[in-house]
Amino acid sequence: MASATSANAASAAMHLVDYADPGAIKQVPTRNGFGEGLIEAGRRDEHVIAICADLSESTRMEGFKKAFPTRYLEIGVAEQMLVAMAAGLAATGKVPFIASYAMFNPGRSWEQVRTTMALNQTNVKIAGAHAGVSVGPDGATHQAVEDVAIMRVIPKMTVVVPCDSVQTKRATLAVAAQWGPAYLRFARAESAVVTTEETPFELGVAQTFREGGDVAIVACGILVYNALIAADELAKDGIECRVVNNHTIKPMDEPAIVAAARDCGAVVTVEEHQVQGGMGSRVAEILAAQHPAPIEFIGVHDRFGQSGTPAELTEEYGMGVASIRAAVLRALGRKRARNGR
């Protein structure tokens, strides 16, 4: 793996797990990182509180409940009230984290999120659990693959999709410390841990996890690992891909996205979400305005989810390693045609 160009990217690359070695990779749900981060945030700031919609174990709020029982509220299956209550408590100086499945919060509570929480610029943090198709057997009703789209359009809303459990912990601490409404998205299934405690993390700053000049793969969430593996496989055929961990969807690191497109000449976006309106759409918006380049989109293509194992669904929806490799080859072909080669 070549060294990265920027100071932040170089540090990130130096402190990754050896992801090419299956024996070095741990499989941990990103929701575990949220639970750990929330407890640490509570230790750092007595104003941090947690409110849950009857899913404390699933969302990993259970640890906070045990550590700080007087700062935990259980509201039951009432997601709209969950948001309204949190906004009111935030007005008194609290830093509320509210949790449910992403399909229900922000899905079911979107109007309250928009009007009560965001319009009033409250300091509420939404934890959207069980996002993406990797929820598995729960099926379409519980698989949020539209949540990034509906959250990123809300003014002043920070949207974060960390790549693994370690980074989810770091992201939880970061949104707790930053004032303003935020949405943190994470998954249920076990997924590869590629970062360490030494890997740099800053909201709004994308990270180059692998350097390359042929195609830039811009990924977020648990599919960053698939992007890295695909890039290593392509390297065996002489195709070197830059892999960017684009964890902050809003505000997105526009200079990093433009630099990736400029240096590589073609881009593939990878996300466990609808391609319409998601992270890839924002990348396309940035490049359309600042540096047009051939772009391919990996994600869910205008379909609902269905029941299956996480691995089966990742492949079914074209988000596996082979699909990413194929998208890179398509992008590379368009780049070469554009350059007359």
C-alpha positions as CSV (number, residue, x, y, z in Angstrom):
1,M,0.0,0.0,0.0
2,A,1.6,3.3,-1.1
3,S,1.9,6.2,1.2
4,A,-0.8,8.8,1.0
5,T,-0.2,12.4,0.1
6,S,-1.8,14.5,2.8
7,A,-0.7,14.5,6.5
8,N,-4.1,13.2,7.6
9,A,-4.3,10.5,4.9
10,A,-0.7,9.3,5.6
11,S,-1.5,9.0,9.3
12,A,-4.7,7.1,8.5
13,A,-2.9,4.6,6.3
14,M,-0.2,4.0,8.8
15,H,-2.6,3.1,11.5
16,L,-4.9,0.7,9.7
17,V,-5.2,-3.0,10.6
18,D,-3.6,-5.3,8.1
19,Y,-6.9,-5.8,6.3
20,A,-5.4,-8.1,3.7
21,D,-4.7,-10.7,6.4
22,P,-8.0,-12.4,7.3
23,G,-6.5,-13.5,10.6
24,A,-5.8,-9.9,11.6
25,I,-9.4,-8.8,11.1
26,K,-11.9,-8.7,13.9
27,Q,-15.6,-8.8,13.2
28,V,-17.5,-6.4,15.5
29,P,-20.9,-4.7,14.9
30,T,-20.6,-1.0,14.5
31,R,-23.4,-0.6,17.0
32,N,-21.0,-1.8,19.7
33,G,-18.8,1.2,19.0
34,F,-21.8,3.5,19.5
35,G,-22.5,1.9,22.9
36,E,-18.9,2.3,24.0
37,G,-18.7,5.8,22.8
38,L,-21.9,6.8,24.5
39,I,-20.7,5.6,27.8
40,E,-17.4,7.5,27.4
41,A,-19.3,10.6,26.3
42,G,-21.4,10.4,29.5
43,R,-18.2,10.2,31.6
44,R,-16.8,13.3,29.9
45,D,-19.9,15.4,30.1
46,E,-22.6,15.1,32.7
47,H,-25.0,16.9,30.4
48,V,-25.1,13.9,28.0
49,I,-28.3,11.9,28.4
50,A,-29.8,8.9,26.6
51,I,-33.4,8.4,25.5
52,C,-34.5,5.2,23.8
53,A,-37.6,3.9,22.1
54,D,-37.8,0.4,23.7
55,L,-34.6,-0.9,22.0
56,S,-31.9,-0.3,24.6
57,E,-30.2,-3.7,23.9
58,S,-30.4,-3.6,20.2
59,T,-29.1,0.0,19.9
60,R,-26.5,-0.7,22.6
61,M,-27.8,2.0,24.9
62,E,-28.1,-0.6,27.6
63,G,-24.5,0.1,28.8
64,F,-25.3,3.8,29.3
65,K,-28.4,2.8,31.2
66,K,-26.4,0.8,33.6
67,A,-23.6,3.3,34.0
68,F,-25.9,6.4,34.4
69,P,-29.4,5.2,35.4
70,T,-30.5,8.7,36.4
71,R,-29.6,10.0,32.9
72,Y,-31.4,7.4,30.9
73,L,-35.0,7.6,29.8
74,E,-37.2,4.9,28.3
75,I,-40.0,6.3,26.2
76,G,-41.4,3.1,24.6
77,V,-42.4,2.8,21.0
78,A,-43.1,6.5,20.5
79,E,-40.5,7.7,18.1
80,Q,-42.1,11.1,17.3
81,M,-42.4,11.9,21.0
82,L,-38.8,10.7,21.4
83,V,-37.6,13.5,19.2
84,A,-39.9,16.1,20.7
85,M,-38.8,15.2,24.3
86,A,-35.2,15.3,23.3
87,A,-35.6,18.8,21.7
88,G,-37.2,20.1,24.9
89,L,-34.4,18.6,27.1
90,A,-31.8,20.1,24.8
91,A,-33.3,23.5,25.4
92,T,-32.5,23.1,29.1
93,G,-28.8,22.4,28.3
94,K,-28.8,18.7,28.0
95,V,-27.0,16.8,25.2
96,P,-29.6,14.1,24.3
97,F,-28.7,11.0,22.3
98,I,-31.9,9.4,21.0
99,A,-31.9,5.8,19.6
100,S,-34.1,3.5,17.6
101,Y,-33.9,1.6,14.4
102,A,-33.1,4.0,11.6
103,M,-36.2,3.0,9.8
104,F,-38.3,4.4,12.7
105,N,-36.0,7.2,13.8
106,P,-35.5,9.2,11.6
107,G,-37.9,7.3,9.3
108,R,-41.1,7.5,11.3
109,S,-40.2,10.7,13.1
110,W,-38.8,12.8,10.2
111,E,-41.3,15.7,10.5
112,Q,-40.4,16.1,14.2
113,V,-36.7,15.8,13.3
114,R,-37.0,18.5,10.7
115,T,-39.3,21.0,12.5
116,T,-38.9,20.4,16.2
117,M,-35.3,19.3,16.3
118,A,-33.4,20.9,13.3
119,L,-35.5,24.1,12.6
120,N,-35.0,25.1,16.2
121,Q,-31.3,24.2,16.0
122,T,-31.4,21.9,19.1
123,N,-28.4,20.0,20.3
124,V,-29.9,16.5,19.7
125,K,-28.0,13.5,18.4
126,I,-29.9,10.8,16.6
127,A,-28.5,7.3,16.6
128,G,-29.9,5.3,13.7
129,A,-29.3,1.6,14.4
130,H,-29.8,-1.4,12.1
131,A,-29.3,0.7,9.0
132,G,-28.8,-0.8,5.5
133,V,-29.7,-4.3,4.1
134,S,-27.2,-6.0,6.4
135,V,-29.9,-6.1,9.1
136,G,-30.6,-9.4,7.2
137,P,-33.6,-11.5,8.1
138,D,-35.6,-8.5,9.5
139,G,-36.5,-7.6,5.9
140,A,-37.6,-4.6,4.0
141,T,-39.7,-3.0,6.8
142,H,-36.7,-2.7,9.0
143,Q,-34.0,-2.0,6.4
144,A,-33.3,1.7,6.2
145,V,-31.7,2.4,2.8
146,E,-33.2,5.9,2.4
147,D,-32.2,7.5,5.7
148,V,-29.1,9.3,4.5
149,A,-31.1,10.9,1.7
150,I,-33.8,12.2,4.0
151,M,-31.3,13.5,6.6
152,R,-28.7,15.2,4.4
153,V,-31.3,17.5,2.9
154,I,-32.2,19.0,6.4
155,P,-30.3,22.3,6.8
156,K,-27.4,22.3,9.4
157,M,-27.7,18.6,10.0
158,T,-24.4,16.7,10.4
159,V,-24.6,13.2,9.0
160,V,-21.9,10.6,9.8
161,V,-21.6,7.0,8.6
162,P,-18.5,5.5,10.2
163,C,-16.6,2.5,8.7
164,D,-16.3,0.2,11.6
165,S,-16.9,-0.2,15.4
166,V,-13.7,1.7,16.4
167,Q,-14.6,4.6,14.2
168,T,-18.2,4.6,15.4
169,K,-17.0,5.1,19.0
170,R,-14.8,8.0,17.8
171,A,-17.7,9.5,15.8
172,T,-20.0,9.2,18.8
173,L,-17.6,11.2,20.9
174,A,-17.1,13.7,18.2
175,V,-20.8,14.5,17.7
176,A,-21.3,14.7,21.4
177,A,-18.6,17.3,21.6
178,Q,-19.8,19.3,18.6
179,W,-22.8,21.5,19.1
180,G,-25.8,21.1,16.8
181,P,-28.2,18.4,15.4
182,A,-26.5,15.3,14.1
183,Y,-27.3,11.9,12.7
184,L,-25.1,8.9,13.3
185,R,-25.8,5.8,11.3
186,F,-24.6,2.3,12.2
187,A,-25.4,-1.3,11.5
188,R,-26.5,-4.5,13.3
189,A,-24.3,-7.1,11.6
190,E,-20.7,-8.0,12.5
191,S,-18.3,-6.2,10.2
192,A,-14.6,-5.9,9.7
193,V,-12.6,-3.6,12.0
194,V,-10.0,-1.9,9.8
195,T,-9.1,1.2,12.0
196,T,-7.4,1.4,15.4
197,E,-7.4,3.8,18.3
198,E,-4.5,5.5,16.6
199,T,-6.3,6.1,13.3
200,P,-7.0,9.8,13.0
201,F,-10.7,10.9,12.9
202,E,-12.2,14.3,12.5
203,L,-15.7,15.2,11.5
204,G,-15.8,16.5,7.9
205,V,-12.3,15.2,7.0
206,A,-12.2,12.3,4.6
207,Q,-9.4,9.8,4.9
208,T,-7.3,8.1,2.2
209,F,-7.0,4.5,3.3
210,R,-5.2,3.4,0.2
211,E,-3.3,5.4,-2.4
212,G,-3.6,4.9,-6.1
213,G,-4.0,6.9,-9.3
214,D,-6.2,4.9,-11.7
215,V,-9.6,5.1,-10.1
216,A,-10.8,6.6,-6.8
217,I,-13.2,4.5,-4.7
218,V,-15.1,6.7,-2.4
219,A,-16.8,4.6,0.3
220,C,-18.6,4.9,3.6
221,G,-19.8,2.6,6.3
222,I,-19.1,-1.1,6.6
223,L,-18.5,-1.3,2.8
224,V,-15.2,0.5,3.1
225,Y,-13.7,-2.9,3.9
226,N,-15.1,-4.4,0.6
227,A,-13.6,-1.4,-1.2
228,L,-10.2,-2.1,0.2
229,I,-10.3,-5.7,-0.7
230,A,-11.5,-4.9,-4.2
231,A,-8.6,-2.4,-4.6
232,D,-6.1,-5.0,-3.5
233,E,-7.4,-7.5,-6.0
234,L,-7.4,-5.0,-8.8
235,A,-3.8,-4.2,-8.0
236,K,-2.8,-7.7,-9.0
237,D,-3.9,-6.7,-12.5
238,G,-1.9,-3.5,-12.4
239,I,-4.9,-1.2,-11.5
240,E,-4.1,1.0,-8.5
241,C,-7.2,2.5,-6.8
242,R,-7.3,5.2,-4.2
243,V,-9.7,4.3,-1.4
244,V,-11.3,7.2,0.4
245,N,-13.2,6.6,3.7
246,N,-15.8,9.3,3.2
247,H,-17.4,9.0,6.7
248,T,-18.9,12.4,7.0
249,I,-21.7,12.7,4.4
250,K,-22.6,16.2,5.6
251,P,-20.6,18.4,5.7
252,M,-18.6,16.4,3.1
253,D,-14.9,17.0,2.6
254,E,-15.2,18.7,-0.8
255,P,-11.5,19.3,-1.3
256,A,-10.7,15.6,-0.8
257,I,-13.4,14.5,-3.2
258,V,-12.2,16.9,-5.9
259,A,-8.6,15.9,-5.3
260,A,-9.5,12.2,-5.7
261,A,-11.3,12.9,-9.0
262,R,-8.6,15.2,-10.3
263,D,-5.7,12.8,-9.4
264,C,-7.5,9.6,-10.6
265,G,-9.7,10.8,-13.4
266,A,-12.6,8.5,-12.5
267,V,-14.6,7.7,-9.4
268,V,-16.7,4.8,-7.9
269,T,-18.9,5.5,-4.9
270,V,-19.7,2.7,-2.5
271,E,-22.5,2.8,0.1
272,E,-25.1,0.5,1.8
273,H,-27.9,2.8,0.8
274,Q,-30.0,3.8,-2.2
275,V,-27.8,5.3,-4.8
276,Q,-30.4,8.1,-5.4
277,G,-29.9,10.8,-2.8
278,G,-27.2,9.1,-0.8
279,M,-23.5,9.7,-0.3
280,G,-22.8,9.0,-4.0
281,S,-25.3,11.6,-5.1
282,R,-23.5,14.2,-2.9
283,V,-20.2,13.2,-4.5
284,A,-21.7,13.6,-7.9
285,E,-23.1,17.1,-7.0
286,I,-19.6,18.2,-5.9
287,L,-17.9,16.9,-9.0
288,A,-20.6,18.3,-11.3
289,A,-19.9,21.8,-10.0
290,Q,-16.1,21.6,-9.5
291,H,-14.5,18.7,-11.5
292,P,-16.7,16.6,-13.7
293,A,-15.4,13.0,-14.1
294,P,-16.7,9.6,-15.0
295,I,-18.5,8.1,-12.0
296,E,-20.1,4.8,-11.1
297,F,-22.4,4.1,-8.2
298,I,-22.4,1.0,-5.9
299,G,-25.4,0.8,-3.7
300,V,-29.1,-0.2,-3.7
301,H,-30.6,0.6,-7.1
302,D,-34.2,1.6,-6.7
303,R,-35.3,-1.5,-4.8
304,F,-36.6,-2.3,-1.3
305,G,-34.7,-4.7,0.9
306,Q,-35.7,-8.3,1.6
307,S,-34.9,-11.1,4.1
308,G,-31.6,-12.9,3.9
309,T,-28.2,-13.2,5.6
310,P,-26.1,-10.0,5.5
311,A,-23.6,-11.7,3.1
312,E,-26.4,-12.8,0.8
313,L,-28.0,-9.4,0.7
314,T,-24.7,-7.6,0.1
315,E,-24.2,-9.7,-3.0
316,E,-27.8,-9.6,-4.1
317,Y,-27.8,-5.8,-4.2
318,G,-24.5,-5.6,-6.0
319,M,-22.3,-4.3,-3.1
320,G,-19.9,-7.1,-2.9
321,V,-16.2,-7.1,-3.8
322,A,-16.8,-8.5,-7.3
323,S,-19.4,-5.8,-8.0
324,I,-17.0,-3.1,-6.9
325,R,-14.2,-4.5,-9.1
326,A,-16.6,-4.5,-12.1
327,A,-17.6,-0.9,-11.4
328,V,-13.9,0.2,-11.2
329,L,-13.3,-1.4,-14.6
330,R,-16.3,0.4,-16.1
331,A,-15.2,3.7,-14.7
332,L,-11.6,3.1,-15.9
333,G,-13.0,2.3,-19.4
334,R,-15.0,5.5,-19.5
335,K,-11.9,7.4,-18.3
336,R,-9.8,6.0,-21.1
337,A,-12.5,6.6,-23.7
338,R,-12.8,10.2,-22.5
339,N,-9.0,10.6,-22.8
340,G,-8.9,9.1,-26.2
341,R,-6.9,6.1,-25.2
